[in-house]
Amino acid sequence: MKKYFLTFALSLMWITLVFAADPAYENAMKKQIAAMKTIQTAEESQAVSNAFLRIAEAKSEEWLPLYYAAWIQTTAAFRFDVNKDQHFDQAMELVNKADKIAPNNSEITTLKGYVIMGKLSVDPMNRGQEMSPLAMQTFGKAIALDKENPRATTLMAQMELGMSQFFGSGPEKACGLARVGLELFAKEEAKINENYLLPTWGKMNAEQVVSACK
């Protein structure tokens, strides 16, 4: 009898998973993730970000579309000649929305720290005292939430490197964190397949920190 009920329960679970799957959502996400990797201009960046926001409107229970829209706004501020503060503020608004859907998520927390780092970079002399500790605390929280998250460790390494350069101290801590980040990226890459929708960015950041250590 126990075997029967176990088989029945597993069947119900399988049916639930099948009907919970949304091929349209997954296909839309894959399309925009691919488009995201080809962005060359601020205009293209905004177009892909808007596409993710449309997905977010259709799938309000999903955090990833908001996350990617925020990440695109953040990287656009770093890459292009745009109103940086405006882009970082828009990114933070989207990150906070994603955080409400999936609280205590290491990826969302890491991105929040990245946005804070961006705001700091706009005016480090006036914002450093407040935002440097805030960014470090945020990355620390992200690492605590998931020690296997390579982005959290890598961005902490970037902050450590920047602080060591500012204060004229050694980069040993930053270099160690960046090397750990690369190891975590290698582990992550082993899990990635064609259906992978979760974030994978950041390896280049770790490589840049490691190269500065040589």
Secondary structure, DSSP 8 states (H G I E B T S, - for coil): -HHHHHHHHHHHHHHHHHHH--HHHHHHHHHHHHHHTT--SHHHHHHHHHHHHHHHHH-TT-SHHHHHHHHHHHHHHHHSSS-HHHHHHHHHHHHHHHHHHSTT-HHHHHHHHHHHHHHHHHSHHHHHHHHHHHHHHHHHHHHHH-TT-HHHHHHHHHHHHHHHHHHT---HHHHHHHHHHHHHHHHHHHH--TT--S----HHHHHHHHHHT-
